[in-house]
Amino acid sequence: LLDYEKDGQAVSRSIDDYYKTKAEREKMRCFGYDAAPGASNRGPAGTHNINWLRRNIKEFDASRTDSVIELGNFDKGIDDQLDEPMIVKGKVGVFLLDGVFVGCNTNINPDEVPEGFRRIIARELRENYKPIFERLDALWAFDIVSLEEMKQERLQQERLRRMKEPDNPGMTDEQILRLVDYVYLDSWDWEST
């Protein structure tokens, strides 16, 4: 539907593509970003390279037909950014950003959240993610499946990935289940928001 010359192209990325590197996230474990030993500590607010995402949004705004923009390119199998970013050439007129908490409530006062990991998450959302969420022109939210269904889907995704990449075992089933709890239960109080 877009006229490439006039409107540019549509680009879609997940907020997951902007995860900080594994080394950067490892340093965050002492601040509560720790799902479990051996499990990835990605997922909650604060684990993304927000500066890179903000830079990309500015680059999209200023893009022309001769623009070259480097986007995040995270690989869950290695739990790290790939050496080569995703490259987008040309004008970008529409940017679709997906993610579990994209567009969530960022108006919660972090000082009113009990001290600990959830307060850190609330502060991250308010201070670093809010400016991005406020830029959204539209937000589509879908009903999520139950936590148990989510766990089964995530286990299935990992099993399929292992079949495609047998030399890369990734996380165990137990680590994946713990990761889901970490992202959905440990980092946010769903009942009070």
N, C-alpha and C positions, 0 to 999 in steps of 0.2 A: 503494500500500500504506500510505501514511501517512494518519493522521487529521489533517486540517489544523488543527482546533481544538486537539487534544491534542498531536500530535507536531510540527506545523509542516510546512514544505515542504522539498523537496530542492533544493539549488542546486548547479550545476556550473560551475566555472571552470577555466581552464588557468592554470598558474603564469605562462604567457606574458602573460596579461592584467594581470599586476602588474609588467611591465617598467618600469624607470625611464624618465623622459622622454628623448627623443633628446638634448636639451641636457645632461642629467645624464650620460648614457652617453658623450657626446663628450668630456667632461672626464676620463673613465676611460681613454682611449686611451693616455696616457703611462704607465699602470700595467700595460700588456700586454693590455688589452681592446681589441684592434685586429685585426680579421679581415683587412682590406686597405683601401686607399684606396677610398672610395665604397661599401664593403660595410658592412652593419649590424654593429654590435658587440654585438648582443643574443645571449643564449643561455646562457653560462656562469653559474655561481653568482656573485653579486655584481652582476648586471645587473638584479635585481628589487628593487622597493620592498618589502622584507620587513616594514618597519614597518606599511605599509598592509595587507598580508596578515595580520599578527598582530592588528592592530586589528579587521579583519573577523572573524577567528575569535572574538575576545572578544565582538564585537557579535552574532555568531550564538548564542553561549552565553547571552547575556542577552536575546535577542530575544523579543518578544511579538507579538501579533496586530497591534499598531499601530506596530511598528518600521519604520523606513525606513533602509536601509543602502546606502551608495555603494561599489560594487565597481570594481576595475580594469577598464579597457575599452580594450585595446591594439589598434591597427590596423596590421597588417604592411604594408599598402600605403603608408602614410605613415611607417611606422617610428616611431610615436609614440603616446602616449596620446591618445584622442579628448578633445575639450573636455568632453563630457558623460560622466560615469561611468555604469556600468550600475547601475540602481536595483532593489533588491529590497525589496518591502513585505511585512511580516508576519513571523511566527515561522519561523525556520529550524531544522529538526531534523536535517538531513543535509547535509553539505557534501562534495561530490566534487571533489577537486583532481587534475588530471592534469598530467603533465609528464615529459619525458625522464628527468630524474634525481631525480624526487620519490621519496623513500624510500631514496636511495642511502646507501652506507656513509659515515657522518660521524665514525667513530671513528679515522680515520687521524690520526696526529700530524703536523701541518703541518711541524714542524721536521725530520721525517725525509724529507720530500719535497725533492728538489733545489731550490735557490733559483731563483726565477723565477715565471712565470705559474702553473704548476701548484701551487706552494706557496700562492700567493694564493688560488687556487680552493679548495684543501684547507682553508685557514684560514676562508674564507667559509662553507664547508659546515659546518664544526665549530662555529663561533661563532654564526652567524646562521640557518642552515637547520635545524640539528639540533633546536632546540626545537619547530619546526613538525613535522618528521618524527616526533619522539617522540610527538606528539599523535595520529598516525594510528591509528584503530581497526582498520583493515584495509588491506592493500596488495595490489593486483593488479599483477603484472608480466607482461609479454608478451614473447615472443621478438621481438627486433628483426630486421629484414631486414638484409642486407649493406649496407655503406657505399655501394657502387655503386647498389644498389636505392634506398636512401634518397635519394641524390642525384637519381636519375631521378624519384622521387616528388615531391621538393621543386621540381624544375624544372617538372614538370607542374602542380603547385599554382600556381606563379607565372605560368605561361602562361595558366591558366584565370582567375586574378585579373586579368591584363592584358586579357583579352577582356571581362571585366565592367567594368573601369575603364580604358578606352583612354587617358584623359587623364592617367593616373598610371602612368608607365613602371616605377616601382619599380627593383629591382636587375636588372642584366644577368645572363645565364646564368653568366658567369665569376665574378661576385660571389657568386652563390648557391652555386656549387660551393666557393668559398673559405670561405663562411660555414659550410657543413656540415663542412669539415675543421677549421675553427676551433673549432666547438662540440664535435665528437666526437674529434678527435685532439690538437689543441693544448692543450686545457684539462685533460685527464685522461690518466693513464697506465693504460689499461685492463688491461694485462698484469700489473701488480703489485698490483692491488686485487681 
